[in-house]
Amino acid sequence: MVTQASEHDHTTALLRNAEAIARSITDADVRAGALRRVAEEVAKTGDYLRTESIAHAITDSNERVWALGSIAETMVKAGAREQAAAPLRDAETAARAITDQENQDVALLAVAYAVAVAGQYDRAEAVARSIADANYQESALSMVAFVLAEAGQFERSEALTQLLTNPERQSARSFSLAVMVANAGDHDRAEAIGRSINEPYWQASALRLVAEATATAGSGDHAVALLRQAEAAAHAIPKLEARVDNLRSVASVAAEIGERDYAVALLQDAEAIAWAIADQDEQEIALRWVVEAVIALGDAGRAESIARSVPEGRIRGTALGSVVEAVAKAGDHQRAEAIAGSIPDPNLRVPALLSVAEAAAKAGERDRAVTLLRDAKMTTHSVTIPMNRVEALRMVAQCAVGIGEHEQAAAVLRDAENVARAIADPHGQAVALGMVAGSLAEAGARGRAEQVPG
């Protein structure tokens, strides 16, 4: 039995190990990136003094600014708003000390966002406006507008959004604002913002989500009318891949509000457009989207048929993984297992097997779940890239915990740590150990005492 105290000690030790490796890297740029990753993981443990110490050890000014900003965001999200003041101040000081103008502008963009997240909106806007390059300045103002909308400061966010001169950026920001206003219950205002968007992709996206919120509020007929308008806007999108993306999303909302026939018609349209895409990579992505949407409608058989029509490769494997998850949730675990086993890429077969294991466990088929878990663990041995294997093992451990196999999770995490330590490249090893430590810290936060290495 491993106590939560020993779990914390092991996480701390792993992070110290990762920090030592990161500090030993001779290449300054690689060292900076590694230290930033470690600092971000340490921040999640709540050891803010040490986190700041690591961040200040980063010699690259831009990386140090980004690290300090990220640390401050973590502190704010954890409720430590007062402690975030120091890294925010240090980040801005470091940014303004950068002599190369473009690098300073990029650094100040990061500062503006972090300061906005901390709730200091006037200061965030001032930092954004102090950026010399017009494009970077507008990017920063756009980010501040987004944070303002998230905080419910809709009028201020809209005013800032209207000042943006880049059409695509203004449309994207207006979209997010319309969605947040709709979610806050002001559907008329959200619809007006959506209609004001000039770019068809963002207008379709906004009207679709406003329609969803409107339907939730009980205005079904008006919601359908908005969906029809979203569909029309979607058909005006020049890029076919993006058109498919929007149409399948409209179909999803249509299905949610009970308009199944309309949803089916939209997906048939989306599939036809997907097959008309000339670029194979874009076509495969679009077909995967259609597969996922058809699954959501409950037609797993049709979805599998479309998925298997996609040329062999990662996209096909990902699409089949979505089919596996749907079939497993529907209760046909044997069929789901068979489809999962047919996925050639072990990187994709592992999560597919785990999704079946989770569904089987929920259905009370514990023996099948444990067997699938072990199959997934065995499959990780076929993952050739060490970093990917660490990630695959982390997924197995997470699933093991979810189905109550704590000892199995402990063993898997030990394997993940061993794989991480065997990585020859110092930067890769530091990042991998940080990943394992992050999993341990997350497990500790959940209060599970038996899943970690002793």
N, C-alpha and C positions, 0 to 999 in steps of 0.2 A: 504493500500500500504506500503510495507516494503522497506526501502531504502537500498542501498548497504552498507552504513555506519553501519546501525543497524544490517545487516546481518553479517558484519565483527565482530561487537561487540559480537554478539551471538556466533559466531564460537570461538572467543577468550575466552569467558566465559566458553563454553563447554570444551575447552582444559585445561583451568585452573582448572576446576572441576575435569577433568580426571587426571591431574597432582597431585592434592591434594589427590585424592583417591589412586593413585599409590604410593605416598610418605608415605601414612599411612599403607601400607601393611607391616605386621611384618615379614613374611617369606622373607629372603634376596634374594633368587633366584627368587621367584615370583615377588618381588618388582623390581628387576633389569629388568626382562623381560617387565613388565608393563611400567616402565619409558622409556625403549628403544622405545617401540611402540609409546608412547606419544611424545617423542623427534622427532621421524621421522615424525609424523603428524604436529607438530609445525614447523618443517623445511619447510614443503610445503607452509606454510603461509608467509615465508620470514622473520620471526622473529628469525634471526640467533643467536643473543646474548642469548636470552632466551633458544633457542634450545641447545646451548652449555652448558648453566648453568644446564639444566636438565640432559644432558649426563654426566656431571661431578659429578652429585649427585649419579650416579650409582656406588655402592661399588664393585660389581663384576667386576674384571678387564677385563675379556673376553667380557662381555656384554657391558662394557664401550667402548672398542675398536671397537666392531661391530657398536655400536651406532654412534660413532664419524666418522667412515668410511662411514656409510650410510648418515650421515648429509653432509659430504664433497661431496659425489656423488650428492646429491640433489642440493647443492650450484653450483657445476660445471654445471649441466644440466640447471640450472636457469641463467647461465652466470656470476655467482659470483665466478669466479675462484680464485681471490685474497683472498676473504674471506675464501675460502676452505683451505688455507695454514695452518691456526691455528689448526683446528680440525685434519688435517692430521698429523701435527707435534705432537699434543697431543696423537693421536692414537698410533703412533709409540713409543713414550716415554712410554706410559702405557703398550704396548705390551712387550717391552724389560725389563720392571720392573717385569714381571711375573716370578716367580721362578720355577714353575713346567714346565719342558721342553716341554711336549706335549701341554699344554695349551698355552705356548708362541708360539710354532710353528703354532698352529691354528690361534692365534691372528695375527701373522705376515703375514699369508696367506691373511687375510682380509685386512691388511694394504697394502700389495703389490698390490692387486686388486684396492683398492681405489686410491692409488697413480698413478697407470697406467691410470685409468679413468680420473684423473686430468691432464694427458698429460706428466707426469714426468717419461718417460720410462726408462731412465738410473737408476734413483733412484728405480723405481719399480723392475727392474731386480736385482738390488743390494740387496734390501730387500728380494726378493724371494730366492736368492742364500745364504742369511745369515741364512736361516731356517735349523735347525740341522737335522731333520728327512728327509731322502731321498724321501719318498713318499709325504710328505707335501710340500717339496721343489719343486718336479716335478709338483704337483697340482698348486702351485703358478706360476711357470714358464708357465704352460699351460694357466692359466688365463691371464697372461700378454701377451702371444702370441695372444690370442683371441682379447684383446683390441687393440693390435698393428694392427691386420688385420682390425678391425673395423675402425681404423684411416687411413687406406690406406697404412700402412707401411708393404707391403706384403713381401718384401725380408727379412726384419728383423724378421717378424713373421714366415716365412718358415724356416729360419735358427734356430730359437728357437724351433720350432716344431720338427725339425730333431734331436734335442738333447734329446727328450723325449724317455725314454726306455720302458715305459709301452705300449704294443701294442694297447690296447683299447683306451688309452688316446691319443696316437699319431694319431690313425686313426680318432678319433672324432675331433681332432683339425685340421687335414689335410682336413677333410670334410668341416668344417666351412671356412677354408682358400680358398678351391676350389670354394665354393659358392660366397664368396666375390670377388675373382679375376674374376669370370665369370660375376658377376654383374657390375664389373668395365670395362667389355668389352674385356678382354684378354682371349678369349675362348680356344685357343690352350694351353695356360699355365694352365688354370683351368682344362682342360681335362687331361693334363699330371699329375697334382697333384692328380686328382681323380683316375687315373689308378694306381698310385703308392701306393694307400691304400691297405693294406693287408686284413683287416677285411671285409668280404663280405657285412655286413649290411651297413657300412659306405661307402664302394665303390659304392654299388648300389645307395645309397642316393646321393652321390656326382655326379655320372654320370647322374642320373635323372635330377638333378637341372641344371647341365651344359647343358644338352639337351634342357631344357626349355629356357635357356638364348640363346642358339644357334639358336633355332627356332625363337625366338623374333628378332634375328638379320637377319633372312631371309634364314637361311640354313636348310630348312625343312627336306631334305633327310638325311643329316648328323645327325640331331636331332633324327630322327626315328632310325637310326643305333645305336646311343648312348642309346636310350631307350631299344632297344633289348639287349644291353650289360648290362644295369642296371637290366633288367628282369632276365638275366642269373645269375648275381651276387646275386639277391634276392633269387633265387631258391637254392643257396648254403648256405643260412642262416640256421643254425641248428634249432633254436627255431622257431616253427611254427607261434606263435603269431607275432613275429617280421617279419617273411616272409610275412604274410598277410598285415602287416603295409606297407611294402615296395611295394608290388604288387599293393595295392590300390592307393598308391602315384604315381607309374608309370602310372597307368590307368588314374589318374587325369591329368597328363601332356599330355598323349596321346590324351585325349579328348580335351584339350585346343588347341592343334595344329592341330585339325581336323581329328585325327585318331580314330573315334568313334568305328568302328568295333573292332579295336585292343583293345580299352579300355574295351568294353563289354566282350571280351574274357578274358582279364586279371582279371576282377572282378568275372567272373564265376569261374575262377581258384582260386581266393582268397577266395570265399565263400566255395568252396569244401574243401580247406585246413582248413578253420575256423571250419567247422563241424567235421574235423578229430582231432581237439585238444582235448586231454583227460581231462585236467583241466577245470572245468566248468567256473570258474571265468575268466580265460584267453580266453576261447571260447566266452563268452559273450562279452568281450571287443573287440575281433576280429570281431565278427558279427556286433557290433555297428559301427566299422570302415567301414565295407562293406556297411552297411545301408547308412552311410553318403556319401560314394563314389557313390552309386547308385542314391542317391538324386541329387548329383552334375551332373549326366548324364541326369537328368530330368525325371527319372522313379520313381515318388513318390509312385505309386501303388505297384510296386515291393518292394520298400524300406519298405513300411508299412507292407507288407506280411512277410518280413524277420524279421522286428522288433517285430512283434507279435509272431513270432516263438521262440523268445528268452524267456527263463524261466522268470516268474514274478520276478521283483526286480528292483533295481536302474538302472542297465544297460539298461533294457527294457524301463524304463521310459525316460532315457536320449535319447535313440534311437528314441522313439516316439516323443520326443520333437524336434528332428532334422527334423522329417517328418512334424510336425506341422508347423515349420518355412518355410519349402519348399512349402507346400501346400498353406500357407498364402501368400507367395510372388508370387505364381502363380495366385492368385486372388480368390481362392475358400475359402473364409473366413468362410463360414458356415461349410464346411467339416473340416477345420483346427480347428475350435472351438470345434467341436464334438470330434476330436481326442484328443485335449488338455484336454477336460473334462473327458476322459477315463483314464487319467494318475492318478493312485491312490495316489502316494506320493505328498503331498502338496508342498514340497520343489521343486519338479520338475514341478508341475502343474502351479505354479505361473509364472515362466519365459515363459512357453509355452503359457499361456493366454496373457501375455504381448507381445509376438512376434506377435500374431494375432491382438492385439490392435494396435500395431505400423503399421502393414501392412494395416489394415482397415483405419486408419487415413490418411495414404499416398494415399489411393484410394478414399478419400473423404467421407468415411462412418463414419462420426464423431459420430453419435449416437451409432453405434455398438462398436466403439473404447472406448467410455466413459463407456458403459455397461461392456465391457470386463475388463476395468481398475478396475471398482468397484468389479467385480467378483474376480479378482486377489487379491484385497485388502481384501475381505472377506475370501479368501482362506488362507491368512497369519495367520488368527486366528487358523487354524488347525496345524500350525507349532509349535511343542511342545517345541523345544529347544530355549530358549530366544535369544541366539546369532544368530541362524539361522533365527529367526523371524526378528531381526533387519536387517539382510542382505536382507531378502525378502522385507521388507518395503522400504529399500533403492532402490531396483530395481523398486518397484512400483512408488516411487517418481520420479526416473529418467525417467521412461516411461511417467508419468504424465506431466513432464516438456516438454518432447519431442513432445507431442501432444497438448501442449498449455494449459493444465489444471493446472495452477500455484497454485490456491487456494487448489486444491485437493492435490498437492504435498506438500504444506505447512502443511496441516492437517496430511498427512502420515508421514512426518518428525517429527512432534510433537509426533505422536504415537511411532515412532522409539525411540525417546529420552525417552519417558515414560517407554518403555520396557527396555531400557538400564539402566535407573535409578533404576528399580525394581530388577535388578540382585543382588542377595545377596553377591555373591563372589566378593570381592573388585577388584581382578585382572580382572575378567570377566567384571565387570562394567566399569572399566577404559578403557579396550580395546573397549567395545561396544560404550562408549561415544566418544572415539577417532574415531571410524568408522563413527558415525553420524557427528562429527565435520569435518571429512575429506570430507564427502558428501557436507556439507554446504560450505566448503572452495572451493571445485570444482565448485559448483554452482555459487559462487561469482566470480570466475575467468572467468566464461562465461558471467558474467554481467547480470544474471537474478535476478531481484529484488523482485519478488513476490512469490517465491517458498519457502521461509523459514519462520520459526515460528517467530512471533512478540512478 
